[in-house]
Amino acid sequence: MAYMPQTPFFIMPRRRAARAALSLFLSLAPLAGAAPASAAVQQLDGTRLPTAVGAAELGLVTSRGFPADAVTLDGLFMYRGEDIDPIADASTEPGVFSPLCGFTGELVLRGGGCKVAFGWYNATASGMRPPDNQIYELIPADTSTAFNCDDNDFCPLATMMTTQAGQHDWTPRQFSASDIRNDARYQGGLVGFALIGKAGTYCTQTKFSQRELNTVCTNCTPNAPWVTTLIYTSTASPDAFYVAFEDLPVTPTSWKGSQGGYENDGDFNDFVYYITGVTCQGGGQVCDTGETGACAVGRTGCATDGVTECLPVLEPGEQRERCDNIDNDCNGEVDDGDGLCEEGLVCNRGACVPYCGRGEVVCDLGFVCEEGLCVEQACVGVACEGGQVCVSGKCVGGCDGVVCPANQECQLGRCVDLCATIDCGEGTVCERGICQSNCGCRTCPDGKTCGADGRCVDAGCDGVTCAPGQVCVGGSCADACAGAVCPGGAPCTNGSCGEPPVGGPTATSGGQDGGGLFLDEPPPDLTATVGAGGAAGSGGNGGGIRKPDSSCACRAGATSSTSEGSPARLGVLGLGLLLLAGRRRRARAAR
């Protein structure tokens, strides 16, 4: 709305005040209104929204010692650590939200003089406006009392920094509706938000987050509702949004309206609320961003057109590289850099293990020591591209054609439970490698229901307990290895893939053990000598003998943690893969 002064803000002649205000506006325009040429939202008459904050409003806040951007959306998002462009990221969607647990609302910017309340309502499929008595107040109209504001208007602002400390203070306050999902007034569907008009004031009209519920322009072609509310998705916090309103009434023929000589100015700083504990339909689910490494994991959020999109949890360079077989810093290389392991240890496929060829550490049969790592004999000197591993001297996609057992993902030739080492905080559970809110506080994907342990499970599986090695599918217990195709043709037993055989596959998957010998169960005629240097003796590459748990691994590429397009990329957020630790043996000359 246009500034409605209650007291003069400059003690100077009117002409001088006007010149000063104009000069201030021009000098501060980059702060108040700088934006890219394209606009995400336009008013029906073509006006780009939001508009620049006017000189009078800028002058008021600077006269109180605040920086000019304290009353702008640009400033609000900057001070709150958001990566939001007020124009490019503006949207009128989502107009309705799915409530989660821990719902809160906070008035974070008030750039006008009206005193109106903020509330929520049950959205209906019919698109009908809710009656006034079915809009439930969350934040009261008298913000001066609720926030202990020293001023009757323009409080709170985007920042509390002022050169006039003690004169224009307020107390930030969050208002909680506790858990809307357990509120007796909640009807179980989506909810909307409203700026509740107040009779007997300039601000008599209720404005809704659902654009279709607001006043329709009757002289527009085609007829459509005016834009009175802008929605911004928080980039700093999940399941959080900003809802910004113009507070003065609009008319069927004008979005600016006219109340006592004042009108809407389109800067959308009149009332800006920050709401948490809500999401759009389909939001909050684990998804694949299409990026590499740890940046591949994301959560579904809301795009500016109201359709869900996959938003990254991490950005490149946000976290440092670790020895965990993951491209943590998303630079295209796995476990690269110095200082990943303590002195005397080397990073090998996500685990810090002793160098082979030193002391008591030797390689298993079929493997030789190369540069401190145990490498399959046929793979010595073979360097594979990212996402591939060397098997029997050939580079193959580590996860190509792999179907892991239930509740596991493929990571560079290994099927692992991505939640095995994750400890989530209270009220959260691990699903596919990342901590999420208990499913009682969010919506499960289609075909899933919320289980008693807080995880989304197949419909009919809530309360079903299966034996070890089994999982509940569609309400019945089934072999977790059913349909599994383990990496390298390894066997699947009790819901887990074994080690790929040295020298090529000798086993089928899907729960069948393909026979063969493990090295920790040597055949009677096994007389090969394994020296301290790690070179295999007469055992050669072992033929169909499978390699047991050891510090040795197939030669893997170092530019990607998974094969291109692999669904396993979803689980790479900060996980230490359950790779096999090194086995220490005493070197013996012969049996």
N, C-alpha and C positions, 0 to 999 in steps of 0.2 A: 504494500500500500504506500501511498505518498506519505511523507512525514507530516504528522499532525502535532505541531509544537504546542506544549503546555506552558513553556516559559521561553523567552528569547534566548538563543544560544550564542549570539554575539552581542556585546555591548559596544556598538559602533553604528555610525550612520548607515541607513539601509543600502545606499548605493555602494558604499565601501564593503559592506557585508556581502553584497551580491558579487562584487569583483573578487573578493577573497574566496567565496565559495566556488566561483567558476574556476579560479586559478587552482584551488585545491583539487577540484574535480579533474582538471586536465592533467595535473601533475601526478595524480594517483590513479588515473584511468587504467594503467597496466595492472595495478593491484585489484581494482574493482571489477573490470569488465573484460580483460584480455582473454581471448578465446580463439580457437581455430575457426576458419571460415565456415565450415560445415556445422550444422546444428542437428542434434538428435531429435529435438522437439520444437515444433513451431505452433504458434497460436493460429486459429482459423483464418486470421487476416494476414498470415505470413510472418508475423513478428517472431524473431528468434528468441527462444527462452532458455534460461532466464536472461533478462535485460541487465544492463549495468546499473549499479546502485547510484542513486542520484546524489548531487552535490550537497543537498540539505542534510541527508542522513549521514554522509561522510563527515560533514562539518560538525554535526552534533556529537558523534563519538570522539572525534579528535579534540573537541572543546572540553571533553571530560578526561582527557589525557590518554585515551586509547589509540592504538594505531588504526589507520583507516580501514584496514582489512578485517578488523574485529567485527564488522557488521556485514561482511560479504560471505558468500558461499565458498569462494576461493580461499579466504582466510580460515573459515571454519574447517574445511577439509585439511588444510595445511597444518593447523595447530593440533588436529586430532590424528595426524600421521596417516592420512588416507591418500591413496593415489587415485584421486577422482577429479576429473575435469567437469566443472559445473555445467558446461554446455554440451560437450561431446558425449558425456555419460548420463545426461538427463534422460528420464523415461517416464511414461505414464503407466508402466507395468513393472512388477505385478501389482494389480490393484487389490488383490486378495491374497491371503497368506495362510499357511498351515501352521498352527501354533505348536510349539514344542514345550519342553519343561523350562522353568526359570524365566518366564516372560517378564520383561521390564520395559519401561518407557522413560525417557528423559528429555526435557526441553533444553536444547543445546544452543539455540539462537532465537532471539526475539527482537526483530528489527522494526517494531511498530508499537502503536499505543493501545490497541484493542486488548480487552481482557476476556478471553474465551477459553473453554475447557477442551480437552482432548480425550477421546474415548474409542472403544472398540464395539463392534456389532457382528452378529452372525450374518454372513453373506448368503444370499439365496440364489438358486439357479434362475429364478424368474427375473432377477435384476431389479427388483422393487426396492425402493428406499425403505429403510427401517423406520418405524415410528420413533419419535423423540424419546419415548420411555424405554426403548430397546437399544439405545446407544448408551453403553455403560462407561461412566467417567473413569478415567485412569489418572489424568493430571488435571488438577483444579484450575479454574479460571483466574483466581487471584494469585498470580505468580509472585507479586511483591511480597505477600505473606508467606507463600510456600517456599520461596527461595531466599527469604530475608533480604530482598533487594533494597538498596538505599535509594534507587530511582524508581519512579512509577512507570517508566517506559524504557525500551531498549535494554532489557535485562531479562535473562543473561545474554552475554555476548560471546564471541568465539574465543576470546582470551581474557584473562583477568589482569593482564599486564596494563598498568596505567601509571602515569606520572603523578596522579592525585590519589595516592593510596589512602584508604580509610574513608573516602568520600563516595565511592561508587562500587561498593562491594556487594557480593551475594554469596549464598551457600549452595554449591551444586548438589542436586538431589535426584536420585532415581526413585521412580514409583513402580511398585510391583503389583501385578495382578496374580501373584503366586503362580499357580499352574492353571491356565485357562482350561486345559483339558479336563480338570476335575471341578471346574466351576459349574454350579447347578444351572447357570444361565447359558452355558455353552451347549450348542445343539449337535456337536460332533463333526462339523464340516469345516469350511474355510471361514476366516474372519476378515473384516475390513476395518479401516480406521477413519475417524471423522474429526474435523474441527467443528465444535458444537457452537452454532450461532447463539447470540444472546439478545433477547428482546429489549428494546429501550436503549440500545447503543447503536453506534455506526455499523457494528459487525453483527447483523441479524441473521445472516445466511449460513447454514451448515454446509461445509465442504467435505466431500468424500474422497477416499483413496481410489475408489472405483470411478473412473471418469464417466461411465455411462449413467451414473446417478446424479451428476451435476447438471446445472442449467443448460438447456439446449439453445444454440444460436438459431433464431428463426429467420434471419435474413441472410444466412449462409447457404451456399449450394455445394454439396447437399447439406441439409440440416444436421448438426452434430453438436455434442456437448463442448462447451468451452474448456480449456485446460486451466484448472484451478489448483492442481496438485502435481508436484514432481517427485519421483521416486529415485533414490540412489542406493545401489548395493554397496555395502561396506567392503573395502579391500583389506582392512586391517583385522577384522573379526568375522568368523563364519556365522551364518544365521543372524545377520544384523543388517538393518536398513535405515536410511534417512528418509523421512517424509516431510516435504517442504510445502507450505501453503501460502497463497495470497489470501488475506483475511477479509477484505471488503466484499460486499455482494457484487455479483455480476448480473446483467440483465439479458433478456432474450436478444437484445440488439447491440450490446456492448460488453466486452470482457473487462473493460476498465470500470464501468459502472460510475456512480456518482452518489456520494453520501456526504452532505454538508459541505460540498466543495472539494472533497477528497476522493481519490480514485485509486484503483489498483495500478501499480507501476510495472509489474511483471518481473521484479527482481527476486521474488520467492524467498526473501529473508524474513518475512513477517513472523512466521512460526515454523521452526525446523525441529522436528522430533527425531530422536535416535531410539529405535526399538530393537530389542534383542529377543532371542528365543522364538523366532519365527522363520519360516522359509517359504519358498514358493512350492507349488506342486512338483514332485519329482526332485526337489533339491536335497542336498546333504548326502548323496550316494557316492560311493567310491567309483572313480572313472579313470580312463586313460587319456592324458592330455596330448599324446602323440609326441612328446618330447623324449629325450634320452635320460637314462640314469634315474637318480632320485626325483628328478623333475617330471617323470612320467606319471607319478601318482597325483590324482586330483579329486576334488569333490564337485558334484553337480551344483551349480548355482543358477541364477536367473540372468538371462541375456536381456538386453534393452528392449526386445520385442516381446518379452514375457515367456519365451521358450527357454527351457533349461539348456545350459552349456557346461562344459567341463572346465573348471577353473583350477589352476595349479596350486598345490600346497606349498611348494618351494620354487624359488627362482634361481637361475644359474648363479653360482658363486655364493649363495646364501649360507651354505654350510661347508665346512672343510672336508677334505678327503680322509677316509678311514680305511683300514684294512678289513673289508667286509664283502668283497666281490661286487661292490656297487659303485657306480660313478656318482659319488656323493655331491661333488661340486658341478656336475653336469657339463664337464668340459669335453666329453667324448672319449675319455680314457678311464679305465678301471684301475683302482688301487695304485695310482701314479703319485710320484712325489717322494720326498725324503721324510724320515721320522715316523713312518707308519707303525713300526714295531720297535720294541726295546732292542738294545744292543745284543747281538748274538742270534737274533731271530730274523727270519725273512717272511715277507707277506706272500703266501701261496694260496691262490683261489679263495681269498677272504679270511684266511687264518694265519696268525703269526706262529710259525713253526721253526724248530731248529734247522740250521743248514745241514743238508746231508753231507756225508764225507768228512764230518768232524766228530771226534769222540765216539759216542755210542750209537749215533744215528746212522742207519743204513737204509737202503731202499729195498722194497719188496721184489720178489721174483718177477722178472719181466720189465723192470724199471731200472734206469741208470741215473747216476747223479750228474746233473749239468748245471753249472753256475749256482750250486747250492740247493737246487730243486730236483726232486725225483721226477723223471720224465719217462713215459713209455718208450721203450727202446726204439721202436719203429718211428717215433716222433722226434727223435733227436735232430735238431737243426730245422725243424718244420715250424714256420711262423704263420699262424692263422689270422684272418681278419676278425674284426669285432663281431661278437655274437657266435663265433665258431669255435669248435674244439678239435684237437687232433686225436683221431682214433685209428689205430693200425696204420699210422703214417699218412692218413688222409684228413683234410679239413672238412668237417661236416657241421651243419647248423646245430648248435648245442641243444636247441629246443624244437627243431624241425620235426614235425610228425609226432611229437610227444603229447600224450594225454596223461596228466598226472592223476594219481588217486584222489578221491574226494578230499576237499579242504586243503589241497596243496597246489603250489604253483611251480612252474619250471623256471629255474634261474641258471643260465649258462651250463646246461647239461646236468642239472640236479633238480629233483622234485623235493621241495621243502615246505614245511608248515611255516608260513610267514609270521604267524602269531606266537610261535613257540617260545620266543625270548622276549616278547613284548609284555610289559607290565603297565596296564592302563590305570588311571586314577579312578577315584570313586565316582560312580555314576556314568562311567564310560566302559566300553568293551572293545576288544580288538576284532576287526573283521578285515580279512585280506591284507593284513599288515599295517593298518593304521587304526588309531583309537577314535572311536565314534561315540556319540551319545547313546545311552541305553535306548533300545528300540522302542521302549515305552514313551520316549520323548521325541520320536521322529516317525516317519512313514517308511515301511518296508517296501521293497520292490514288488512288482506284480508277481503273484504266485507264492509269495512269502508271507509269513505271519510272525508276530513277536513272541519269542520263546521266553520261558521263565527265567533264563539266565541273562536276558537282555540282548540276545542276538537274534537276528532275523533267520528263521528256519523255514523249510518247506511247509506248506499248508498241511496240517494233520500230524506234524511232527512235534508239536509242543507237548512236553511231558513224556515223550517216548524215550526210553533208555535202551541203547543198543550195546551188545557185547563188544569187547576190544576187537579192532579190525573191521567193524561194521559201522555204517552210518545210516541215518534215517532219510529215506527218499520217498516223498509222496505219502508219508504216513506209515511206511513199513521199513524194517531194518534190512539193509542189503550189504553185500560184500563191498568194502571201500575200494577194493582193487578191480571191481567189475568194470570192464571197458578200458582199463588203464593200459597205456603203452609207454613203458618206462624208457628213459634215455639209454641208448646203446644196447637195447634189448635186455636190460637187466630184469630180474624177476621181481614181481610185486607180491609181498607177503605181509599179512596183517596190516594192510593199509599203507605200506611204505615200500618205495622202490629200493632195491638193493644196489650194490655197486656194479657198474657196467663191466663186462668181462674183458680181460686183456686179450688182444688179438682178434676181437670181433665178437658179435653176439652168439651166445650159445644157449640162450633161454628165451622163452616167449613171455609176454606180459599177461595182464589180466588175472593175476593171482596164481599162475602156474609156475612152479619151480622147474627150471630147465635143466637141472642136474649140474654136472661139473664139480670142480673142487675149489674150495676156498683155501687161501694160503695159510690160514691159521688151523687148517686141517690137512697137513701135507700127506701125499700118498706115500706108501711104504718105500718106494724106490726113489724118493726125492733126496738126492745127495748133492745138489748144487751148492757150491760154496758162495756165500755172499760176503764180499770183503768190505773193509771199512770205506773204500772208495765208492761203494754202491754199485759196482759193475756186476751184472748177473753172470752166473756160471753156466754150466751146461744146460740149465733149464730154458735158455733162449727166452722167447717172449711168452712162453707159457701156454701157447695154443689156446685152448678153451678154458684155462684156469682164470677164475674171477679174482679181481684185486679186492682185498678186505679193507677195512677202515685204516687209513694211514695218512701221513702227511704228503704223500705223493698224489699227483693228479695229472690228468691228461693236459697236454699243452693247449692253452686257450688264448684266444685273441684278447687284446688289451685296449680295444676302443669302444666296447659296448658290453653291458652286462647281460643282455638278452638278445635273441635273434629278432630281426625286424618284424614288427607286427605281432610279437608274442604277447598273449594276455598276461604273461607273468610280470610284465613291466608295471602292472598296477601295484605290486607289493613292495616297491623298493624304498619306501620312505624310512630312512634311518635304521634299516634292519641289518643285523649281523647274521648272515646266512648260516645255517647249521652245517657248515662244512666239517669234514672229518679231521680230527686232531691227529698230530704226528704220533707214531708209535716208536718208542725207543727200544732198541735191542742191543744186546752186547754182541760185538763182533766175535765171530768164532772162526777158526781156521778151517774146520771141517766137522761133520757129525761123527 
